Amino acid sequence: MPVFLNAAAPEFETEFTAFLGAKREDSPDVDDIVAGIIADVRARGDDAVVELTAKFDRLELTADQLRFSEAEVDALIEQVPAEERVALELAATRIRAYHERQLPEDAQWTDEAGAELGWRWSAVSAAGLYVPGGLASYPSSVLMNAIPAKVAGVERLAITVPTPDGHANPLVLLAARLSGVDEIYRIGGAQAVAALAYGTETIPPVDKITGPGNAFVAAAKRRVFGKVGIDMIAGPSEILVIADNTADPEWVALDMLSQAEHDESAQAILVTDDATLADAVVKAVETQLETLERREIAGASWRDNGAVILVPNLETAAKVSDRVAPEHLELCVADPDRLAGLIKHAGAIFMGSWTPEAIGDYVGGPNHVLPTARSARFSSGLNVLDFMKKTTLSKMTPGALRAIGPAAETLAISESLEAHGLSVRARLNKLNELG
């Protein structure tokens, strides 16, 4: 059964703190294996990738077959049913339009000392996107990762997607085409991450790697961080729904199950000020679990990680939610705008009962790659800025250096960095000579 908590109960703080600290996933110790795979790819390049692909994906390839040809992509895309193509094109259009609004502006100005200051934004030159394959094959994730990269101005975008037993998902390839992906490689696992980070004879290295994956992929991303940038280490999916007596119990139940069905380690939490609604939602969840296709997965998630939290008012609900800092937050209340103003920490907020989280997974526009495991307290979802970096600009005139240089010299001396101070003093002396 899910956890039932009451914010008015004297034991609430102790129980809620324990709930927040509960471990939801069994993280296998794969680091040593991953370290060996990365070392192998660094040492042997294509040969290692080919051998590991045969071992893990049961797919025999030669180095020149690692990359999908344009003809292969064209042929697979032709298999996509018209209805799915139209849906994916709509999603791509909306995601691109949303992310184009995130593009930052350069700035430059002259301050009171006469110094010209500013910054400029530029994209990373090359990015790699890891796309899960097999059963967990999500074309929507291709759009959510690749489109922001291209909007940012990434010149070269490569994706790796495992094709176990040679099976490729045509929708994934269509998503890549719609997103402007430049290269598609039929490889996966830690070896794909290593290839993207360090390069092989066939796969040039990238500057940043994004995208979800299993424990091996996550461990590989941790290990290559520093050599390349990464987006985040994603944990199991989670949703928190704040609902009042205006919410539809069946809708709330379905919204919670939409995340519970992802993974047995996923989490669905209901926070409400209405005990009657809470009971109705729990009953609706149990009813849906009788027939849901992925009922075994969703049922285990609800049983082991689910929670129902009763609060005295929605203000308390907002405080409870902020402590959870959920990946997805739904506000199924009469006045979602007011309640949203009280929320500080959430990966994405879905406002009002007509905004199911599933819309955000596909066609809403905002990114669905979001911080999990309470990391929304300090991080954001994937966005255009993840593929860009800011370079600061400074230009001193003689007058500006005369005005602020002495302070820099003083601070350099205070830190015992003589050459720092002398580099400023030499110029100040020249200005003194010139009068």
N, C-alpha and C positions, 0 to 999 in steps of 0.2 A: 504493500500500500504506500501511496505517497505520504510525505510528511505533512502533518496538520499543525499549524502554529497560530497562536492568538496573541497579537501585539499587546493586549491588555493584561495578559497573564503574567504573574510575577517571575515565572521561569523563562519568559520569552527571550530575554537578552542572552542567556546562557545557551538556550536551544538554537537560536538564530545564528549565533556566532559559530556554533558547532556545525550547523548546516552550511554556512558559507565556507568553512574550512574543509568540508568533506571532499575527498578525492573521487572524481567521477570516471576516470579512465585508467585502464591498466596499461601503463606505458612500458612496453617490453624494452629490456636493455639491449639495444641493437647498435650501440655506439661503436663497439669494437669491430663488428662486421662492416659497418659503414665506413669506418676509417680504412679498413683493408680495401674496400671497393674503390674509394677515392684514390688511394695510393696506387692501385692497379691501373686505373684510368690515366692518372698523371704519368705513370711510367710507360704504359704500352699503347695509350691512345685508342685508335679505332679498333685494334685487335681485342683489347679488353672489353670495349663496349659491345662488339659483335659476340664475343663469348658469353658475356653476362646476359645479353638479350636472348641468346639460345637457351641459357640455363633457366632464367626466370620467366620468360614469356613464351618459351617453346617455339621460337621463331628463328630459323636459320637465315642469316643475311650475309651479304658481303659489304664491305665498306661503302661501295657506291650505291647500295640499296638502303642505307640508313635514312636518307632523305626522300620524302615523297616527291615524285616528279609532278610537274604541272598537269601532265596528261592523266596521271593516276588521280589527282585531286579532282580534275574535271569529271572523270568517269564516276567517282564516288558521289560527287555532289548531284549528279543526274539522278541518283537513287532517292533523293529526298522528296517526300510527298509534297505536293503544292501547298497544302494547308500548313504544314510545318515550316516550309520555306517562308511563307508570308508572315507567320508568327515570329520567326527569327529575325526577319527583316524589320518588323515593327520594333522588336526589342532593341536591335542595333541602332535604329534611328533615334529612339528615345534615350538610350544610354549615351550616345554621342552628343546629342543636344544638351543633356544635363552636364556632361563633363566639359564641354566647350566653355560653359560659363565659369568654370573653375580656373581658367587660365589666368595667371597673375600678370601684373603690369610691372615693367621696369620703372625705375625712378632715379632722378638726378636733380640736385639742387646745390646752391651755394649758401653756406652758413654765414653766421655773423662775423667769423674770423676771415672770411674770404676763401675758405677751402671748398672745393667742389667734391661732393660726396654723392653716393648713390648705390644702386645695385642693379644687376641684370639677371634674368632667368635664362637658363638654357637646359635642353633635354640631355639625358644620358645618351651616349651614342648608340649603344646596343643593349637590348633587354631580352631575357629569356623567360618564357612562361611554361611552367610545368602544368600539364593537363592530365588528370587521372584517366586511366583507360579501363577497359573491361566493364564490370558491372557498374562501377562508380564513374560513369562517363557523362560529363555535364557540359553541353555546348554553351549554356548560359554563363558558365565560369570563364569560357574563352572570351566571350564578349566583355565581361566585367573586368578582365585583366588586360586584354589586348587593346580595347578601344581607348581607355585613358592613356595608355602608352603612346598610341599613334596621335591622339589629340595633343599630347605634350610635345610631340615632335621627334620621337625616337626614330632614328633613320633605319635601323635594322632591328626587326623583331622576329625572334625565332621561338617556336614552340616545340616541346617534346611531348609526345603522347604514346604510351605503350599500346601495342596492338597484339594482345595475347593470342597465340595460335594464328596470327595474321589477320584477325578481325578488327577492322577499323569502323568507327562510327561516322557515317556520312554527315550527320548534323554537326559534329565537331569540326569537320573539315570545311563545311559551309560557313560555320561561325568564324573560322580562321580567315576565310576568304573575305567575308563581309567586314571583318575588323582590320584588314590590310596587313595581315601577317605575311612576312617575307619568306620564311623558311619553316618547314614542318618536318620533324624527325620522328620516326616510328620507334622510339626508345623510351624507357621509363625507369623508375627506381632511382636509387642513389647514384647509379652510373650516369643517368641523364643529368642529374644536378652537377656531378663532377665534370662531365663533358662541357656543360654550359659555362661552368666557372673557370676551368683551366684550358679548355679547348682540346681538340684532337686534330689529326690530319684533315678530317672532313668537316668538323664542326668548329667554327671560330668561336673564341670565348666572348662572353657578354659582360656588361658592367653591373647589371642587376637582374636578380631572379625573383619572380613572384609565382604565386599559384599554390593550391593545396595539394596534399599528398598524404600517404600513410606514414607510419612511424619511421620507416627507412628514409623517406623523402625529408621528413622533418629533421631527422638527425643529420642528414647530409646538408641541409640548408644551414643548420647551426654551425657545422664544421667549416663551410666555405665562406661564412660571413666574415667580412674583413678583406678577403680577396675580392669579393663582389658584395654589393648590397643585396638585402632581401627585404621582402615586405613584412612578414610576421610569421610566427609559428602558431598556426591555428589549432585550437582545441575543438572538442565536440560542440555541436550547435546548441543554442539555448534561446529560449523565448520567455519573457515575463509579460503577462497581461494584467493590466490594472483595469478592473471592471466595476461599474456601479449597477444599480437596479434597472438601468435602461438597456443593459447589454442583453443580447440573445445568447442563452446558455449553450445552445448547439453550435453557434458560430464560434464562441470562445473555445469550446471543446475542440472543434476542428482546427482552429488556429494553433492551439497547443500541440495537437497531434501532428500538425504539419512539420513541426521540428522534431518531435519525438520519433517520427518514422525514419529520420535520417540515420540514427545510430542508437544502439542500446545505451551508450554513454551520454546521449543528448539529454537536455533538461527542459522541462516545461513548468513554469511557476504561475499560479494565479494569486493575485493580491486584490482583495475586495473588502468593501465596508458593508457588504450585505451577505449575511449567513445563508439566507434562502437561495441566493444566486450561487453561492459556493456549492451548496448541496446539489443544485440543479446541474451545474457544470460537471461535477464529479460523476453524476449519473449519466450525463450525456457522453462523457469520455468512455465510461464502461460500455455503454450501448454501441458506440462507434467501434470499439475494439473487438466486438463480436464478429464484425464483417470486414474490417479494414484489411486490405491486401497485405500490408506489412505489419499486421497486428502483433506478431511475435517480437519484432524489433521495437515497435512503439509501446507495446505492453510492458516490456522489460524496462524501457526508459522511464515510463510513467511510474511503474512500481518502485524502481530503485532510486530514481533521481527527482521525481516530481514533488511538487509542494503546493499546498493551499495555505495562504496566510490571510487571516482575518484582521482587519485594522479598524480603528474607531472612525476614521475619516480619510479623505483622499490626500490631505496634506501629509498624514503619516504614511500613506501608500507611497507618495513621492520619495519620502526619506528612506523607506525600506528598499525601494527600487534603486536609489542611488548607491546604497551599500552593496547591492548585488552587481550594479553596473552591467546590465545585461547586453548581450550582443544585439538582440531584437527586443524592442519594447513596444507593445501595443497599448493604446489608450482607448479602451472601449467604454467611454464615459460620455455624459451629456455635454460637457464642455471641455473637449480635449485641448483646445488652445490654451486655456487657463492652466490646466494641469501640466502641459508641456513646458510652460514657463517656470515651473517649480523643479523641473528635472535638470540635473547637471551632468549625469554620467550614463550614457547609453550609446551603443554603436550606431543604431538607427532607430528613429521613433516613427511609428505608424499611428496617425491621429484619426480617431473616430472609428465607429463600428463598420464603416464602409471601406476601410483600408486594411485588408488582410495582409499579413507579412508576406504571403506568397506572391503578391503583386510586386513587392520589392525584389524578390528572387529573380524575376523575369523581365518585366516590362515597365516598372515604375520609372526608372531612370537613374536614381541613386545607386551607388555600388553595393553589391551584396557581399563583398569580401570585407568582413567586419571583425573587430577585436572581440576575443572570447575570454573566458576564465577571469572575469573582472578587470581585464586590461583596458576596458573603455574608460577607466578612471584616468588613464594617462595617454591613451592613443586613439587614433581615428581609423575609420575604414579606408580602404584603398582609394586613392584619388589621383588626379593629374599631377599633383605636386610630388607624389612618390616617384615619378619618373623625371623629375626636374631638380636642379640645384641652383642655389642663389650665389652669385659671385659679387662680392662687394667692390665698389669703385671709390678710389680716393685720389685727389689731385691737389697738391699744395702749391699755392703761389708763393713767391718770396714773402709777401706780406703775411700770408697765413702761417708760414713757417716761423716768421719772426714773432707772431702772436702766441702760438701754442707750443713751439719747439722747446723753449726753456723748461716747460712743465714735463715734457717727455724726457729731457735730459736729467732732470731732478729725480724722476721715478726710476730711470735706468741706474743712476748712482745708488739709489736706495736699495735696489735689488742686486747690487754688485755685478752688474753686467756692463763692463767698461766699454766694450765696442759698441754696444747699443747707444750709449750716451755720446761717444765720440763721433758716431755717424751723423748725429744731429748737430753736435757742436761744430764739426767741420763746415757745415753749411751756414750755420749762424755766424761763424767767423768770417766767411766769405761775404755775407751780407754786411757785416760791420765794416769790412774793407771797402766795400762799394758805397758805404754811407747810406 
